[in-house]
Amino acid sequence: MKGKNILVVDDEPLIRKLVTDFLKKDGYSVVEAEDGKKAMDLFFSEEKIDLLILDVMLPEYDGFTVCREIRKKSKVPIIMLTARGDEFDEIFGLDIGADEYISKPFSPNILIARVNAVLRRTMCANDNINDFNGLKIDNDAHQVTLDGKIVDLSPKEYELLIYLSENYGKALSREQILDKVWGYDYYGDLRTVDTHINRLRIKLDSKSEYVNTVRGYGYRFEVKK
């Protein structure tokens, strides 16, 4: 979950700084907005937002309005913050699509725990289909598509892609790949890995660059932006 991009929306600079500092310390990337209009402009721009931390009382558009408008087009997780302890506000916020509701003042550590929990739930809900910028892996259907077209992979090529993608961004040695995909009792040599990687890259066509060579070591799966 580290590296996820979080939009923090609050008109109080000290609150934004507090939340932002704790999120960055925990490995998240942060974008900030001080009012509802800027929040929606940022969210609907090309920048990918993985979660919103959204104050209720905001200039321009209040948090309820922002939440409602975003929910019309996105299922992105939203955690709402409020200085008002009104039960009606909490119920209303949840009814219009907020995932969590936290009252001020709050413990930054509790907020981080809620962020982690919400993102874990979101990942579990979507873990059957992984979309890597047009390269989709459907674990239920045991199928890979590239820009909507089915990619004809052999069983070993599919297992290889799954193992690489499940370890996104991590350098995997040829030995690790051989042991995981072919099994510890496999007596072939490491060239088997290279051969299958080459075949996989050919079939991934325009997305072949997602499988990067780590010179003298192995391979890493990573989407290049």
C-alpha positions as CSV (number, residue, x, y, z in Angstrom):
1,M,0.0,0.0,0.0
2,K,3.0,2.3,0.4
3,G,3.3,4.8,-2.4
4,K,-0.5,5.2,-2.7
5,N,-1.5,8.7,-3.5
6,I,-3.7,10.4,-0.9
7,L,-5.6,13.7,-1.3
8,V,-5.8,15.6,2.0
9,V,-8.5,18.3,2.0
10,D,-8.7,20.7,4.9
11,D,-8.8,24.5,5.2
12,E,-6.7,24.5,8.3
13,P,-3.0,24.6,7.4
14,L,-1.9,23.0,10.7
15,I,-4.2,20.1,10.3
16,R,-3.1,19.5,6.7
17,K,0.5,19.6,7.7
18,L,0.0,17.2,10.7
19,V,-1.9,14.7,8.5
20,T,0.5,15.1,5.6
21,D,3.6,14.6,7.8
22,F,2.2,11.4,9.3
23,L,1.1,10.0,5.9
24,K,4.5,10.7,4.3
25,K,6.3,9.1,7.3
26,D,4.2,6.0,6.7
27,G,5.3,5.9,3.1
28,Y,2.3,7.5,1.3
29,S,2.4,10.3,-1.4
30,V,0.2,13.3,-0.5
31,V,-1.6,16.0,-2.5
32,E,-3.2,18.8,-0.6
33,A,-6.2,21.1,-1.1
34,E,-7.5,23.9,1.1
35,D,-11.1,24.1,-0.3
36,G,-13.7,22.0,-2.0
37,K,-13.3,23.4,-5.4
38,K,-9.6,22.8,-5.6
39,A,-10.2,19.2,-4.2
40,M,-12.5,18.4,-7.1
41,D,-10.2,20.0,-9.6
42,L,-7.3,17.9,-8.4
43,F,-9.3,14.7,-8.2
44,F,-10.7,15.0,-11.7
45,S,-7.4,16.0,-13.1
46,E,-5.2,13.3,-14.6
47,E,-3.4,12.6,-11.3
48,K,-4.5,9.3,-9.8
49,I,-5.9,9.6,-6.3
50,D,-6.2,6.3,-4.2
51,L,-7.9,7.8,-1.1
52,L,-9.3,11.1,0.1
53,I,-9.2,12.5,3.6
54,L,-11.9,15.1,3.4
55,D,-12.9,17.7,6.0
56,V,-16.7,18.6,6.2
57,M,-16.4,22.3,6.8
58,L,-14.7,23.7,3.7
59,P,-14.8,27.0,1.7
60,E,-16.3,27.0,-1.8
61,Y,-17.9,23.5,-1.6
62,D,-18.3,21.7,1.7
63,G,-17.1,18.1,2.2
64,F,-20.6,16.6,1.7
65,T,-20.8,18.2,-1.7
66,V,-17.4,17.1,-2.7
67,C,-18.1,13.5,-1.5
68,R,-21.4,13.4,-3.4
69,E,-19.9,14.7,-6.7
70,I,-16.9,12.3,-6.5
71,R,-19.2,9.4,-5.7
72,K,-21.1,10.0,-9.0
73,K,-18.0,8.9,-11.0
74,S,-15.7,7.1,-8.6
75,K,-15.5,4.4,-5.9
76,V,-12.3,5.9,-4.4
77,P,-12.2,5.4,-0.6
78,I,-13.2,8.6,1.3
79,I,-12.5,9.3,5.0
80,M,-14.4,12.3,6.3
81,L,-13.2,14.6,9.1
82,T,-15.4,16.9,11.2
83,A,-15.1,19.2,14.2
84,R,-18.8,18.6,14.7
85,G,-19.8,15.6,16.8
86,D,-23.3,15.5,15.4
87,E,-24.5,11.9,14.8
88,F,-26.7,13.2,12.0
89,D,-23.6,14.5,10.1
90,E,-21.9,11.1,10.5
91,I,-25.0,9.2,9.2
92,F,-25.4,11.6,6.4
93,G,-21.7,11.4,5.4
94,L,-21.9,7.6,5.4
95,D,-25.1,7.6,3.4
96,I,-23.7,9.7,0.6
97,G,-20.7,7.4,0.2
98,A,-18.0,8.1,2.8
99,D,-16.1,5.0,4.0
100,E,-15.1,6.3,7.4
101,Y,-16.0,9.2,9.6
102,I,-13.5,10.6,12.2
103,S,-14.3,13.5,14.6
104,K,-11.7,16.2,15.5
105,P,-9.6,16.2,17.5
106,F,-8.2,12.9,16.5
107,S,-5.0,10.9,17.1
108,P,-2.8,10.9,13.9
109,N,-1.9,7.3,14.7
110,I,-5.6,6.3,14.7
111,L,-6.1,8.1,11.4
112,I,-3.2,6.3,9.8
113,A,-4.6,3.0,11.1
114,R,-8.0,3.8,9.5
115,V,-6.3,4.8,6.2
116,N,-4.4,1.4,6.2
117,A,-7.6,-0.5,7.0
118,V,-9.7,1.2,4.3
119,L,-7.0,0.6,1.7
120,R,-6.7,-3.0,2.7
121,R,-10.4,-3.5,2.3
122,T,-10.4,-1.8,-1.0
123,M,-7.5,-4.0,-2.3
124,C,-9.3,-7.2,-1.0
125,A,-12.5,-6.1,-2.8
126,N,-10.5,-5.7,-6.1
127,D,-7.9,-8.4,-5.8
128,N,-9.5,-10.7,-8.3
129,I,-8.7,-8.3,-11.2
130,N,-5.5,-6.3,-11.4
131,D,-5.2,-3.6,-14.0
132,F,-1.7,-2.4,-14.9
133,N,-2.5,0.4,-17.2
134,G,-4.3,-1.7,-19.8
135,L,-2.7,-5.0,-18.9
136,K,-5.5,-6.8,-16.9
137,I,-5.0,-10.0,-14.9
138,D,-8.3,-11.7,-14.0
139,N,-7.5,-14.3,-11.3
140,D,-11.1,-15.7,-11.3
141,A,-11.1,-16.3,-15.1
142,H,-7.4,-17.2,-15.2
143,Q,-7.2,-14.8,-18.1
144,V,-4.9,-11.9,-19.2
145,T,-6.1,-9.2,-21.5
146,L,-4.1,-6.5,-23.2
147,D,-6.1,-3.4,-24.1
148,G,-9.2,-5.5,-24.1
149,K,-7.8,-8.4,-26.2
150,I,-7.1,-11.8,-24.7
151,V,-3.4,-12.7,-24.4
152,D,-2.8,-16.4,-25.2
153,L,-0.4,-17.4,-22.4
154,S,0.9,-20.9,-21.6
155,P,0.3,-22.1,-18.0
156,K,3.9,-21.4,-17.1
157,E,3.8,-18.0,-18.7
158,Y,0.7,-17.2,-16.7
159,E,2.2,-18.4,-13.5
160,L,5.4,-16.3,-14.3
161,L,3.3,-13.2,-14.9
162,I,1.3,-13.7,-11.7
163,Y,4.5,-14.2,-9.6
164,L,6.1,-11.1,-11.0
165,S,3.1,-8.9,-10.7
166,E,2.4,-10.0,-7.1
167,N,5.9,-8.8,-6.3
168,Y,5.4,-5.5,-8.0
169,G,8.5,-3.3,-7.9
170,K,10.6,-6.0,-6.2
171,A,13.7,-7.4,-7.8
172,L,13.4,-11.2,-8.1
173,S,16.4,-13.4,-8.7
174,R,16.4,-16.1,-11.4
175,E,16.7,-18.6,-8.6
176,Q,13.6,-17.3,-6.7
177,I,11.6,-17.3,-9.9
178,L,12.7,-20.8,-10.8
179,D,11.9,-22.2,-7.3
180,K,8.5,-20.4,-7.2
181,V,7.2,-21.1,-10.7
182,W,8.8,-24.4,-11.5
183,G,9.2,-25.8,-8.0
184,Y,12.1,-26.7,-5.7
185,D,12.5,-30.2,-7.3
186,Y,12.9,-28.8,-10.8
187,Y,16.3,-29.7,-12.2
188,G,16.5,-27.4,-15.2
189,D,18.9,-24.5,-15.4
190,L,18.3,-20.8,-15.0
191,R,18.1,-20.3,-18.8
192,T,14.6,-21.7,-18.5
193,V,13.6,-18.5,-16.7
194,D,15.2,-16.2,-19.4
195,T,13.5,-18.2,-22.2
196,H,10.1,-17.9,-20.7
197,I,10.6,-14.2,-19.9
198,N,11.4,-13.6,-23.5
199,R,8.3,-15.4,-24.7
200,L,6.2,-13.5,-22.1
201,R,7.6,-10.2,-23.3
202,I,6.7,-11.0,-26.9
203,K,3.1,-11.8,-26.0
204,L,2.8,-8.6,-23.8
205,D,3.7,-6.6,-26.9
206,S,3.4,-2.9,-26.0
207,K,3.5,-3.7,-22.3
208,S,6.7,-5.8,-22.6
209,E,8.7,-3.1,-20.9
210,Y,6.8,-3.8,-17.7
211,V,9.1,-6.8,-17.2
212,N,12.5,-5.2,-16.5
213,T,15.8,-6.9,-16.5
214,V,17.9,-6.5,-13.3
215,R,21.3,-6.9,-14.7
216,G,23.3,-9.9,-13.3
217,Y,20.4,-10.8,-10.9
218,G,16.9,-11.3,-12.4
219,Y,13.7,-9.4,-13.2
220,R,11.3,-6.8,-11.8
221,F,7.7,-6.1,-12.8
222,E,7.0,-2.4,-12.8
223,V,4.7,-0.1,-14.8
224,K,6.7,2.7,-16.4
225,K,4.8,6.0,-16.4
